Amino acid sequence: MSSGPGGFGQVVLGPPGSGKTTYCRGMKEFLSSLGRNVKIVNLDPANEGIPYHCSANIADLITLEDAMESFDLGPNGGMIYCLEFLEKNVDWLVEALENSMAETLDEKEEKNNEKQSPENTPYFLFDLPGQVELFTHHESLRNIIEAIQRRLDLRLSAVHLVDSYHCSDPSKFISVLFLSLSTMLRLELPHVNVLSKVDLMESKGTLHFNLDFYKDAMELEHLIPLLPSNIALQAYEGPTDSVQETASKAVAAASTSTSDEKADSSHVEENADKFNEKFRDLNRAICNIVEEYSLVSFHTLNIEDKESVFRLIKAVDKTNGYIQAKDIAIDEWITETTTETQEKYLKEMFSK
């Protein structure tokens, strides 16, 4: 047995809809084509209809549906129970990963009688749930990751995916920044933040700045003037007919309102102004915290673009140590500047 690490891998996490499962499937295909021995581990108990083969699947231990039915829990409570149950039964996960690693070595020895090397060392992709509180507030997920790293001698990096369309909304992007920072500090793993679905960014909205601004996450004070000025009123707006009818009735009633009612309306507007001011102060404080830590930056990804995937692999390989074990020359990797990425996916937006 080699004295090197037992394996490498990525802990793939992010909010719902960020593309984690699609990422795992695409990344496995791509890394396998490079000769890596990739294995996917599904740790999302709500993940049904998985489009890839699992080397280990939490559904074999417990599912979200089982937890909800057995203990009369909601989706979030059921998810927390499943992760706590996995933590108590982490031996099951360790054994499943050990069996997968043993199968790899047996196959290589039969074919080539080779010693373990980076080419045949297991490379794991852990597909995690999308509930952000599991990796920002709760302990179980971090404890599980620490246990498998320690017991199996794995070199893991966190790959945090967020949908790139959030860049078009300053308040949402600030939330993404804070989520990314909280996750980095909580999990204490080498970390790569990714703006996923960059190929769809142009169709989702207009960016106020060039792509470099969002990737570097610096000088965030420029986002504050772009925050909505009527956030308190927006909380009551919606696309449904019932809300629109209610608004129409409110406008009609305002024209015939008494002086007392108008005074009440003025009081509501005053409270809304105070709320909007506090909202801006909160976002300004979050931006200051993100900049003070100076940890958050982003890579862009289109999982169907070979060059985009190559660039991300290079970043991940640096963080989990694979690039040192494999002794890959950095200059051999395909490189692409942010300007080239912007021209490829946001050409119409910035040509105006």
C-alpha positions in Angstrom: 0.0 0.0 0.0 1.3 3.5 -0.9 2.1 6.0 1.9 0.1 8.6 0.0 -3.4 9.8 0.8 -6.3 7.3 0.7 -8.2 9.4 -1.8 -9.1 12.8 -3.1 -12.4 14.4 -3.6 -14.9 17.2 -3.7 -17.7 18.0 -1.2 -20.3 19.5 -3.6 -22.7 21.8 -1.8 -25.0 24.8 -2.5 -28.6 26.1 -2.3 -31.4 24.2 -4.0 -31.3 24.7 -7.8 -27.6 25.5 -8.0 -26.9 22.4 -10.1 -25.2 20.1 -7.6 -26.5 16.8 -9.1 -25.9 17.9 -12.7 -22.4 19.0 -11.6 -21.6 15.6 -10.1 -22.8 13.8 -13.2 -20.9 16.1 -15.6 -17.7 16.2 -13.5 -17.6 12.4 -13.2 -17.8 12.0 -16.9 -15.2 14.7 -17.5 -12.7 13.4 -14.8 -13.2 9.8 -15.9 -12.2 10.8 -19.5 -9.0 12.1 -17.9 -8.3 8.7 -16.4 -9.3 9.4 -12.8 -11.1 6.8 -10.8 -14.3 8.8 -9.9 -16.9 7.7 -7.5 -20.1 9.6 -6.5 -21.5 9.4 -3.0 -25.1 10.7 -2.6 -25.6 12.2 0.9 -28.9 13.9 0.0 -31.8 11.8 1.5 -34.3 13.6 -0.7 -32.5 13.0 -4.0 -34.7 10.8 -6.1 -34.2 9.6 -9.6 -30.4 10.0 -9.4 -28.9 10.3 -12.9 -25.6 8.6 -11.9 -24.3 5.4 -10.3 -23.6 5.7 -6.6 -20.7 4.1 -4.8 -22.6 4.9 -1.6 -26.1 6.2 -1.2 -27.7 7.5 2.0 -31.0 6.3 0.7 -29.8 2.7 1.6 -29.6 3.9 5.2 -32.5 6.4 5.5 -34.6 8.6 3.3 -36.3 11.9 3.9 -39.7 10.4 3.3 -39.1 7.7 5.9 -38.0 10.3 8.5 -41.0 12.5 7.8 -43.5 9.7 8.0 -42.0 8.0 11.1 -41.6 11.1 13.2 -44.3 13.4 11.8 -41.6 16.0 10.7 -41.6 18.6 8.0 -39.0 18.6 5.2 -36.4 20.7 7.1 -36.8 18.8 10.3 -36.7 15.5 8.4 -33.5 16.5 6.6 -31.8 17.4 9.9 -32.9 14.1 11.4 -31.5 12.2 8.5 -28.1 13.9 8.8 -28.0 13.3 12.6 -28.9 9.7 12.0 -26.1 9.4 9.4 -23.7 11.0 12.0 -24.6 8.4 14.6 -24.2 5.7 12.0 -21.0 7.1 10.3 -19.5 3.6 10.5 -21.9 2.6 7.8 -20.6 5.3 5.5 -17.0 4.6 6.3 -17.5 0.9 5.5 -19.2 1.7 2.2 -16.4 4.0 1.2 -13.8 1.5 2.3 -15.5 -1.2 0.2 -15.5 1.1 -2.8 -11.8 1.9 -2.3 -11.0 -1.8 -2.0 -12.8 -2.6 -5.2 -10.7 0.0 -7.0 -7.4 -1.5 -5.8 -8.5 -5.0 -6.6 -9.4 -4.0 -10.2 -6.1 -2.2 -10.7 -4.1 -5.1 -9.3 -5.8 -7.6 -11.6 -5.2 -5.5 -14.7 -1.8 -4.0 -14.2 -0.4 -5.2 -10.8 0.3 -1.6 -10.1 0.8 0.2 -6.8 -1.6 2.9 -5.8 -1.0 6.2 -7.7 -3.0 9.3 -8.4 -4.5 7.8 -11.5 -6.0 4.9 -9.6 -6.5 6.5 -6.2 -10.3 7.0 -5.6 -11.6 10.4 -6.4 -14.9 11.0 -4.6 -17.7 13.5 -5.4 -20.0 13.9 -2.4 -23.5 15.2 -3.5 -24.9 17.1 -0.5 -28.4 18.3 0.3 -29.4 21.9 -0.6 -30.7 23.1 2.8 -28.2 25.8 3.7 -28.7 25.5 7.4 -27.0 22.1 7.3 -23.7 23.6 6.4 -24.0 27.0 8.1 -25.6 26.3 11.5 -25.8 22.5 12.1 -23.0 20.4 13.3 -23.7 16.9 11.9 -22.5 17.5 8.3 -19.2 19.0 9.5 -18.7 16.1 11.9 -19.4 13.5 9.2 -16.9 15.1 6.8 -14.3 15.3 9.6 -14.8 11.6 10.4 -14.4 10.3 6.9 -11.4 12.5 6.3 -9.7 11.3 9.4 -10.5 7.6 9.2 -10.0 7.2 5.4 -7.2 9.7 5.0 -9.1 11.7 2.3 -8.0 15.0 0.9 -11.3 16.9 0.3 -12.2 20.4 -1.0 -15.6 22.0 -0.7 -17.1 23.2 -4.0 -19.8 25.6 -3.2 -22.2 26.2 -6.2 -24.5 29.2 -6.4 -26.6 30.1 -9.4 -25.0 33.0 -11.4 -28.4 34.7 -11.9 -28.1 36.1 -8.4 -25.5 38.5 -9.7 -28.2 40.5 -11.5 -29.9 41.3 -8.1 -27.6 43.2 -5.7 -29.4 42.2 -2.5 -29.4 38.5 -3.6 -25.7 38.7 -4.5 -24.9 40.1 -1.1 -26.8 37.2 0.5 -24.7 34.8 -1.6 -21.5 36.4 -0.4 -22.6 36.0 3.2 -23.7 32.4 2.7 -20.4 31.6 1.0 -18.4 33.1 3.9 -20.5 31.4 6.5 -20.0 28.1 4.8 -16.3 28.5 4.5 -15.9 29.3 8.2 -18.2 26.6 9.3 -16.9 23.6 7.3 -13.2 24.6 7.6 -12.4 22.9 4.3 -10.3 24.2 1.4 -13.0 26.0 -0.5 -13.8 26.9 -4.1 -16.9 29.1 -4.7 -18.5 28.7 -8.1 -21.0 30.8 -10.1 -22.8 28.0 -11.9 -24.9 28.2 -15.1 -22.8 31.1 -16.4 -24.0 30.3 -19.9 -27.6 31.2 -18.8 -26.6 34.4 -16.9 -27.4 36.7 -19.8 -31.0 35.4 -20.1 -31.7 35.9 -16.4 -31.1 39.6 -16.0 -28.7 42.5 -16.5 -25.4 42.9 -14.7 -24.6 46.3 -13.2 -20.8 45.6 -13.5 -18.4 43.5 -15.5 -18.0 39.9 -14.5 -14.7 40.6 -12.8 -16.5 42.6 -10.1 -18.6 39.6 -9.1 -15.8 37.1 -9.3 -13.4 39.1 -7.2 -16.1 40.3 -4.6 -14.2 43.5 -3.8 -15.3 47.1 -3.4 -18.7 45.9 -2.5 -19.9 49.3 -1.4 -20.8 49.9 -5.0 -23.7 47.5 -4.5 -25.4 49.6 -1.8 -26.9 52.4 -4.0 -28.3 49.7 -6.3 -30.4 48.1 -3.5 -34.2 48.6 -4.0 -35.5 51.7 -2.2 -39.0 50.2 -1.6 -38.1 46.8 -0.1 -40.7 47.1 2.6 -43.5 47.6 0.0 -42.1 44.8 -2.2 -42.8 42.3 0.5 -46.5 42.8 -0.2 -46.3 42.7 -3.9 -46.9 39.6 -6.0 -48.0 38.3 -9.4 -51.3 36.8 -8.4 -54.7 38.4 -9.4 -55.8 38.5 -5.8 -52.9 40.7 -4.7 -53.4 43.0 -7.7 -57.1 43.3 -7.0 -56.3 44.1 -3.4 -53.9 46.8 -4.5 -56.5 48.3 -6.8 -59.0 48.4 -4.0 -56.5 50.1 -1.8 -55.9 52.8 -4.3 -59.6 53.4 -4.8 -60.1 53.5 -1.0 -57.3 56.0 -0.6 -59.1 58.6 -2.8 -62.0 58.6 -0.4 -60.1 58.1 2.9 -60.7 60.3 5.9 -58.0 62.4 7.5 -57.4 59.8 10.2 -56.9 57.1 7.5 -54.5 59.4 5.6 -52.5 59.9 8.8 -52.3 56.2 9.2 -51.1 55.9 5.6 -48.4 58.5 6.4 -47.3 56.5 9.4 -47.0 53.4 7.3 -44.8 55.2 4.8 -42.6 56.5 7.6 -42.2 53.0 9.0 -41.4 51.8 5.5 -38.6 54.4 5.1 -37.1 53.3 8.4 -37.2 49.7 7.3 -35.5 50.5 4.0 -32.8 52.4 5.9 -32.2 49.5 8.2 -32.1 47.1 5.2 -29.4 49.2 3.6 -27.4 49.4 6.8 -27.6 45.6 7.2 -26.4 45.0 3.7 -23.6 47.5 4.2 -22.5 45.7 7.4 -22.5 42.3 5.6 -20.4 43.7 2.7 -17.9 45.1 5.3 -17.7 41.7 7.0 -17.1 39.9 3.7 -14.4 42.4 2.7 -12.7 42.3 6.1 -12.3 38.5 5.9 -11.2 38.8 2.3 -11.9 35.1 1.7 -14.7 35.0 -0.8 -14.1 35.0 -4.6 -15.7 33.0 -7.4 -14.9 30.9 -10.4 -17.4 30.6 -13.2 -18.7 27.4 -14.7 -20.7 26.1 -17.6 -20.7 22.3 -17.0 -21.1 21.7 -20.7 -18.0 23.7 -21.7 -14.8 21.8 -21.6 -12.6 24.8 -21.1 -14.8 26.1 -18.2 -14.6 22.7 -16.5 -10.9 22.4 -17.0 -10.3 25.8 -15.3 -12.4 24.7 -12.3 -10.6 21.4 -12.0 -7.3 23.2 -11.9 -8.5 25.3 -9.0 -9.9 22.3 -7.1 -6.8 20.3 -7.7 -4.7 23.0 -6.1 -6.9 23.1 -3.0 -7.1 19.3 -2.3 -3.5 18.6 -3.2 -4.2 16.4 -6.2 -2.1 18.6 -8.4 1.0 18.0 -6.2 0.4 14.3 -6.0 0.0 14.1 -9.8 2.7 16.6 -10.4 0.7 18.4 -13.1 2.4 21.3 -14.8 0.1 24.4 -14.4 1.0 25.7 -17.8 -0.4 22.6 -19.5 -3.9 23.4 -18.4 -6.3 25.3 -20.7 -6.6 28.9 -19.4 -9.2 31.5 -20.2 -9.4 35.1 -18.9 -12.5 36.6 -17.3 -12.8 38.9 -20.3 -12.9 35.9 -22.7 -15.6 34.3 -20.5 -17.6 37.5 -20.5 -17.4 37.8 -24.3 -18.4 34.2 -24.7 -21.5 34.2 -22.5 -22.4 37.9 -21.9 -21.6 39.4 -25.4 -24.9 41.1 -26.0 -25.2 42.5 -22.5 -21.8 44.3 -22.6 -21.8 45.2 -26.3 -24.6 47.8 -25.8 
